[in-house]
Structure formats: structure tokens, C-alpha cells
Amino acid sequence: MSLLNRDLADFDPPDFDLPDLDLPDLDPPDLDLPGDPAGHRVVVAMSGGVDSSVTAALLVERGFEVVGVTLQLYDHGAVAGRSGSCCAGRDIHDASRVAAHLGIPHYVLDYESRFRIAVIDDFADAYARGETPVPCIRCNQRVKFRDLLGMARNLGASALATGHYARRVAGRDGPQLHRARDAARDQSYFLFATKREELDFLRFPLGEFTKNETRALARHFGLQIADKPDSQDICFVPSGSYARIVERLRPEARESGDIVDRSGRVLGRHNGIALFTVGQRKGLGIAADEPLYVLEIEPEGRRVVVGPRAGLAETRISLGELNWLGTPAAEGRAVAAKLRSTQTPVPARLYLGSHAGEADLVLDAPAGAAAPGQAAVLYDGDRVLGGGWIRRPGLTHQRPPLISGAPVAG
């Protein structure tokens, strides 16, 4: 990458003073880096949004040598100028403008091919397997916190900082991942796949701030994106219809099939398993005496199994690709499990499987739909202990490939 051969010593960032916002608990972020901040280069992942822009400004204000990096992850022409979508074409432009305003170097790196294989293809593959994926976690896991982190190390940086709302807390056995102070903005669920060695290098300067405080800081620093709306959509779904992406990449996931009950009795037809998720009630197109929910998706026969809500009352959930950030897990370890990003954690116990990376999560009580492909993130209070991907019932040792196509090089 040309970035590695550039001389970064000539950039002289402007002086900022931490604003007086009449917020007594607003303290400068502590990056847990020893000595003079000027002796540390910090790479900031800049998406062009408010959060990552304020992250860069705060670190410039603290005196760190800041380098902004934006990843071009897909062909953004289709979504250029469209609000509500992360990393659209104008977002790269916004990131460049913020970097120029702060007086820091800024680089745009083309990771489109890597992103397509590691995230977009995986997204389509998951729907073809009857799962409901979380592409933002895959992006953090396979692109941002691996490739970008490696690039930052090659640059001689002391840390990689992002605009995520989460906290990195020093612990006796190394850094820990904790929920953000602002519960409404907490993004720790999407960071569960972070490895311990990655957490050593990562920093989350906004973890102690609320969104309102972040926007106030953006205005103080004179950032033109201070009132820019937050991203809402999946970045590579410009039309807002994920089914079109899946149909183009995995057309078999849009082939018609039967909607059946638990006994196998055909109740109706559907236009593709990609249109359904476990726990779904609306859009089934079936008249029944009681509300029906999607209980299971069987991709092999293109069948969608439906039934009453009681059929979702599972308490044993199979997990794959378990990532553990806590001390070694004891058998039957008590945890608080979050099965969806918006769900309140529920009490459960974790039992490790006979194969590496597998586990069973046993809930104290039913907690609604556990959709295969979603993440089950495990907490101890505010601390993220780890988590895993929810698997289809009975799918343990034999697993479908994580991504289609050739493996991604490290």
C-alpha cells in the first residue's frame, strides 16, 4: 500500500482545547498509552460519520499523531448521495474533509474485493442456508479488526481507534471489553468476535460519551458533519432490499417452496427462504385460527416450518465459532445472554462442546426466537465475556463453509 511509504512527519495538526460544554463528567479519553501523547501514532478508522470524526478530533486535541484511514468496501456509486447508509460515496468525501479540517493525513484504501468475499458473499450464503446474518459483525471480524489493524501496526502505530460506543477497560489479565456508558448507543454486541490480541491494540474513545455529547463535541471542533444523520441501513444494500442482493448472488434462495406445520402438512407456498427469519410473524400469507410464526427454515427442501408462538420457547441453543474474552470458562458458567442486538440480556449457562469453538447455551427461561445466523453475546454485568453464532438445531460438528469462494488471505 502506498500509505506505508509516505512520510507522515510533516503534518502539523491545529491546536484545540477541550470544550466547556457544561458537562462535568466529560473527560478527555484515556487511551492507556504511556508517556507523552506526541510520541504515539494512532490510526483512526474514519467512516465519514459523526462518531469517527469526533474520535479523530479528540485524539488530535490530546496531542497524538493521528492518521485517518477510510476503507472503500464496495462500489459506492449506487448509493452516492443517499443518506442513512454507512460508507456511501459522499461519506468518503466527508471523511476527507474532516481530516483536512483537523490537519491530519487521510488515506482511502481499496478493500472492495476482500469485503465482497468476506462479507457480501457470506451474507448471501447465510440466507441460502436458512440463516439471518449480521454483516456488521462479520465486517468488524474479517476486515476492519484484522486487515485495518494489521495495516496500523505496519505503520508503526501504537493503537487503532474507532468510533464504536464501547469501552476498553484495563483488567488484571489484560484489557476487557465493556458496554458503553450510554446504553442506548452501546455497540458491544457487534464487537463480540474481537480477539484478545486485537483488543490489546484497539481503542474506543467514545465509550464514556453519550451521542448528544459527541454531537456537541463535533460542533465545538467545527466539523461540518456535526448534524449528519446516523447510518441505518446495511451499507451494501443501496435499495434497502436485501432480497435483491441475495437473489442476484444466490438465486436458489429465492426459489419457491412449501410452508408447512410441524407435522409436515402443507399450509401454503412461499417465494424463497431468503424472505423469512425464525420468529417472523408477518408476511406469511396464511390464514389461520391463531397467529403463526416461523419456527424453522429447511434450506435442503426449501421448506418454511411455521407454528404457534409456543414453538419458539426453546431454552437450549447451539453456538458455533465461540469467541471467549474472559478467563477460561467453567462448565455451566453463569452468563447474561443477548440473542439479538436490541434484546435485554437474559440469564443462561454456557456448556462447552466436544469440538473447539462449539458450545450449548441453556437459558433459564424461554426468551423468544433464537434465529440461526444471529449472534448470542454473553455478558457478566457490563463486561463482554464473548459469544458465538446461533446454529440451526442439530447442526453441530458438520458446518457449512463460513464464506464462499477462495479463502481470504491473512
C-alpha positions in Angstrom: 0.0 0.0 0.0 1.4 3.4 -0.9 0.4 4.6 2.6 3.3 2.7 4.1 5.9 4.6 2.0 4.6 8.1 2.8 6.3 10.5 5.2 3.9 11.4 8.0 6.2 13.7 9.9 5.3 16.9 8.1 1.7 17.1 9.3 1.2 19.8 11.9 -2.2 19.4 13.5 -4.0 22.6 14.8 -4.4 23.3 18.5 -7.7 22.5 20.1 -8.9 23.0 23.7 -11.4 20.6 25.2 -14.7 22.4 25.1 -16.5 23.8 28.1 -19.9 22.1 27.5 -21.2 22.4 31.0 -20.9 18.6 31.3 -18.9 17.9 34.5 -18.4 14.3 33.7 -17.0 14.9 30.2 -13.3 13.9 30.5 -10.8 13.5 27.7 -10.5 9.9 26.7 -7.7 7.9 28.2 -6.0 5.7 25.6 -4.0 3.7 28.1 -0.8 4.6 26.3 2.3 5.5 28.4 4.2 8.8 28.2 3.8 11.8 26.0 0.8 11.5 23.5 3.0 13.2 20.9 5.2 10.1 21.0 2.3 7.8 19.8 0.9 7.5 16.3 -2.8 6.5 16.4 -4.7 5.3 13.3 -8.3 6.3 13.3 -10.8 4.3 11.2 -12.9 7.2 9.6 -16.2 6.3 8.0 -17.2 9.9 7.3 -19.8 9.9 10.1 -20.0 12.0 13.3 -18.6 9.3 15.7 -15.4 8.5 13.9 -14.8 12.2 13.0 -15.1 13.2 16.7 -12.8 10.3 17.6 -10.1 11.8 15.4 -10.7 15.3 16.7 -10.4 14.2 20.3 -7.1 12.5 19.7 -5.7 15.5 17.8 -6.8 17.6 20.8 -4.9 15.3 23.1 -1.7 15.7 21.1 -1.5 12.3 19.5 -0.1 11.9 16.0 -3.3 10.9 14.2 -3.6 9.3 10.8 -7.1 8.9 9.3 -7.9 5.8 7.2 -11.1 5.1 5.3 -11.8 1.8 3.7 -13.6 1.7 0.3 -15.5 -1.6 0.8 -17.8 -1.8 -2.2 -18.9 0.0 -5.4 -20.4 3.0 -3.8 -21.7 4.6 -7.0 -25.2 3.2 -6.5 -25.5 4.8 -3.1 -23.6 8.0 -3.6 -25.5 10.9 -2.0 -28.0 8.6 -0.3 -28.5 9.4 3.4 -28.9 6.7 6.0 -26.3 4.3 4.5 -22.8 3.8 6.0 -19.8 4.3 3.8 -21.7 5.8 0.8 -19.7 7.7 -1.7 -20.2 11.0 0.0 -19.1 9.5 3.3 -15.6 9.1 1.9 -15.6 12.7 0.8 -16.9 13.8 4.3 -14.0 11.8 5.9 -11.5 13.6 3.7 -13.0 17.0 4.5 -12.8 16.3 8.3 -9.2 15.1 8.0 -8.3 18.3 6.1 -10.0 20.4 8.7 -8.1 18.7 11.5 -4.8 18.9 9.6 -4.2 15.1 9.6 -3.2 12.8 6.8 -6.0 10.8 5.4 -5.9 7.7 3.1 -8.6 5.7 1.3 -7.8 2.1 0.9 -9.5 -0.2 -1.7 -10.7 -3.3 0.1 -13.6 -3.9 -2.2 -12.5 -7.4 -3.3 -11.8 -8.5 0.3 -15.2 -7.1 1.5 -17.1 -8.9 -1.3 -15.7 -12.3 -0.4 -15.6 -11.9 3.4 -18.9 -10.1 4.0 -21.2 -9.8 1.0 -20.8 -13.4 -0.2 -21.1 -14.6 3.3 -24.3 -12.6 3.7 -25.9 -14.2 0.7 -24.6 -17.7 1.7 -26.2 -17.3 5.1 -29.6 -16.6 3.6 -29.2 -19.6 1.3 -28.5 -21.7 4.5 -31.8 -20.5 6.1 -30.0 -18.2 8.5 -30.3 -14.5 9.3 -26.8 -12.9 9.2 -25.3 -9.9 10.9 -23.0 -8.4 8.3 -21.7 -5.6 10.6 -20.1 -8.2 12.9 -18.6 -10.0 10.0 -17.1 -6.8 8.7 -15.6 -6.0 12.1 -14.3 -9.5 12.4 -12.9 -10.2 9.0 -12.0 -6.8 7.6 -11.8 -3.8 10.0 -10.3 -5.6 13.0 -8.0 -7.8 11.0 -6.8 -6.0 7.9 -7.0 -2.5 9.1 -5.5 -3.4 12.4 -2.6 -5.1 10.6 -2.1 -2.1 8.4 -2.0 0.2 11.5 0.7 -2.0 13.1 2.7 -1.8 9.8 2.5 2.0 10.0 4.2 1.9 13.4 1.0 3.0 15.2 0.6 2.4 18.9 -3.2 1.9 18.6 -6.2 1.7 16.2 -9.1 3.9 17.4 -12.7 3.6 16.2 -15.9 5.5 16.8 -17.7 2.5 18.3 -19.7 3.1 21.5 -18.0 0.5 23.7 -15.4 0.6 26.5 -12.0 -1.0 26.8 -11.2 -1.4 30.5 -7.9 -2.4 32.0 -8.2 -5.7 33.9 -5.8 -7.9 35.9 -5.5 -10.3 33.0 -5.4 -7.7 30.3 -7.9 -5.3 28.6 -11.6 -6.1 28.8 -14.4 -5.2 26.5 -17.4 -3.5 28.3 -20.6 -1.9 27.3 -20.7 1.8 26.6 -21.9 4.2 29.3 -24.7 5.3 27.0 -26.9 2.1 27.0 -29.0 3.4 24.1 -25.9 3.7 21.9 -24.0 0.6 23.1 -22.4 -1.4 20.3 -20.6 -4.0 22.3 -22.9 -6.7 20.8 -21.3 -6.1 17.4 -17.8 -6.4 18.8 -18.0 -9.8 20.5 -15.8 -11.5 17.8 -12.9 -9.3 18.7 -9.9 -11.4 19.7 -7.9 -10.7 22.9 -4.8 -9.7 20.9 -6.9 -7.3 18.8 -8.4 -5.8 22.0 -4.8 -5.1 23.1 -4.4 -2.7 20.2 -7.9 -1.3 19.8 -9.2 1.9 21.5 -12.8 3.2 21.8 -12.5 6.9 22.8 -16.3 7.5 22.7 -17.2 4.7 25.2 -17.8 7.2 28.1 -19.8 9.7 26.0 -23.5 10.0 25.1 -24.5 10.7 21.5 -25.6 14.2 22.4 -22.1 14.8 23.9 -20.5 13.5 20.8 -22.5 15.9 18.6 -21.7 18.8 20.9 -18.0 18.0 20.5 -18.4 17.9 16.7 -19.9 21.4 16.8 -17.1 22.6 19.1 -14.5 21.3 16.8 -16.2 23.0 13.8 -16.9 19.7 12.0 -19.4 20.2 9.2 -20.9 16.7 9.7 -22.0 17.6 13.3 -25.7 17.1 12.4 -25.2 14.3 9.9 -27.8 11.5 10.3 -26.6 8.2 11.7 -26.3 5.3 9.3 -29.3 3.0 9.5 -29.0 0.5 6.6 -26.7 -2.3 5.6 -24.1 -0.4 3.6 -24.1 -2.6 0.5 -27.9 -2.8 0.1 -28.5 0.5 -1.7 -32.2 -0.2 -2.4 -32.9 -1.2 1.2 -34.0 -4.6 -0.1 -31.5 -7.3 0.9 -33.6 -9.9 -1.0 -32.4 -8.4 -4.3 -28.8 -8.9 -3.3 -29.4 -12.5 -2.3 -31.4 -13.3 -5.4 -28.5 -12.0 -7.6 -25.8 -13.9 -5.8 -27.6 -17.0 -4.6 -30.8 -17.4 -6.8 -31.6 -20.7 -5.2 -32.5 -18.8 -2.0 -35.4 -17.2 -3.9 -36.8 -20.4 -5.3 -40.4 -21.2 -4.3 -41.3 -23.9 -1.8 -43.8 -25.1 0.8 -44.9 -23.6 4.1 -45.6 -26.4 6.4 -46.5 -27.1 10.0 -44.6 -29.3 12.4 -46.3 -32.4 11.1 -45.3 -31.6 7.5 -48.8 -30.6 6.4 -48.6 -28.1 3.6 -50.3 -24.8 4.5 -49.1 -22.6 1.6 -46.3 -21.6 -0.7 -43.5 -19.1 -0.4 -41.3 -17.2 -2.9 -37.9 -18.0 -1.4 -36.5 -18.9 2.0 -34.4 -15.7 1.9 -37.6 -13.8 2.7 -38.0 -15.4 6.1 -36.4 -15.5 9.5 -37.1 -17.6 12.6 -39.6 -15.7 14.8 -41.2 -13.9 11.9 -45.0 -13.5 12.0 -45.9 -11.0 9.3 -45.9 -11.8 5.6 -46.6 -15.5 5.8 -49.7 -15.2 3.6 -51.5 -17.9 5.5 -55.0 -17.6 7.1 -55.1 -19.5 10.5 -57.2 -19.6 13.7 -54.2 -18.4 15.7 -51.1 -16.3 14.8 -48.4 -18.4 13.2 -44.6 -17.8 13.4 -41.6 -19.1 11.5 -40.2 -21.9 13.7 -37.5 -23.3 11.3 -36.2 -22.9 7.8 -35.1 -26.1 6.0 -33.0 -25.0 3.0 -32.4 -28.5 1.8 -36.1 -28.9 0.9 -36.8 -25.2 0.6 -39.4 -25.5 3.4 -40.5 -22.9 5.9 -41.9 -24.5 9.1 -44.5 -22.5 11.0 -46.5 -22.9 14.2 -47.8 -21.1 17.3 -45.6 -18.9 19.3 -45.1 -21.6 21.9 -42.9 -23.4 19.3 -40.3 -20.7 19.8 -39.9 -21.4 23.5 -36.5 -23.1 23.1 -34.1 -23.0 26.0 -31.1 -24.9 24.6 -29.3 -23.1 21.8 -26.3 -24.4 19.8 -23.4 -22.0 19.3 -20.6 -22.1 16.8 -17.4 -20.1 16.4 -17.3 -19.3 20.1 -15.0 -16.4 20.9 -14.1 -16.1 24.6 -12.6 -12.9 26.1 -13.0 -13.8 29.7 -11.0 -16.1 31.9 -11.3 -19.8 31.0 -15.0 -20.7 31.1 -16.0 -23.2 33.7 -18.6 -25.8 32.7 -22.1 -24.4 33.3 -20.7 -20.8 33.7 -23.5 -18.4 34.5 -23.8 -15.6 31.9 -26.3 -13.0 30.7 -27.1 -13.8 27.1 -28.1 -11.3 24.4 -29.7 -13.1 21.4 -30.4 -10.1 19.3 -28.8 -6.6 19.2 -31.9 -5.0 20.7 -32.7 -7.6 23.3 -32.2 -7.2 27.1 -29.7 -9.9 28.2 -31.3 -12.9 29.8 -29.9 -15.4 32.4 -28.3 -18.5 31.0 -25.5 -21.1 31.5 -22.7 -21.9 29.0 -21.6 -25.5 28.4 -18.6 -26.1 26.1 -18.9 -28.6 23.3 -16.7 -31.5 22.5 -15.3 -29.7 19.5 -13.3 -26.4 19.6 -15.5 -23.4 19.1 -18.7 -25.2 19.9 -21.0 -24.7 22.9 -24.5 -25.0 24.2 -26.3 -22.1 25.8 -29.0 -23.1 28.2 -31.4 -20.3 29.0 -33.0 -20.1 32.5 -36.4 -19.4 30.7 -37.6 -19.1 27.1 -36.6 -15.8 25.6 -38.4 -15.8 22.2 -36.9 -16.6 18.8 -33.3 -17.6 18.6 -32.6 -17.1 14.9 -29.8 -19.1 13.3 -27.1 -16.8 11.9 -27.6 -14.2 14.7 -25.1 -13.7 17.5 -25.5 -14.7 21.1 -23.3 -12.4 23.1 -22.5 -13.2 26.7 -22.1 -10.7 29.5 -21.1 -10.5 33.1 -22.6 -7.2 34.1 -21.2 -4.7 31.7 -18.3 -6.9 30.6 -18.4 -8.8 27.4 -17.3 -12.4 28.1 -17.6 -13.5 24.5 -20.2 -15.0 22.3 -20.9 -17.3 19.3 -23.1 -17.7 16.3 -26.5 -19.3 16.7 -26.7 -22.5 14.7 -29.7 -24.4 13.4 -31.0 -27.1 15.8 -28.9 -30.3 15.5 -26.2 -28.6 13.4 -23.0 -29.1 15.4 -19.9 -30.8 14.1 -20.8 -30.6 10.4 -21.0 -27.0 9.4 -21.4 -25.2 6.1 -18.5 -23.1 4.9 -18.1 -19.7 6.6 -17.7 -17.9 3.3 -18.0 -18.9 -0.4 -15.2 -18.8 -2.8 -11.5 -18.8 -2.1 -10.3 -18.3 1.5 -9.3 -14.8 2.5 -5.6 -14.4 2.9 -4.3 -13.2 6.2 
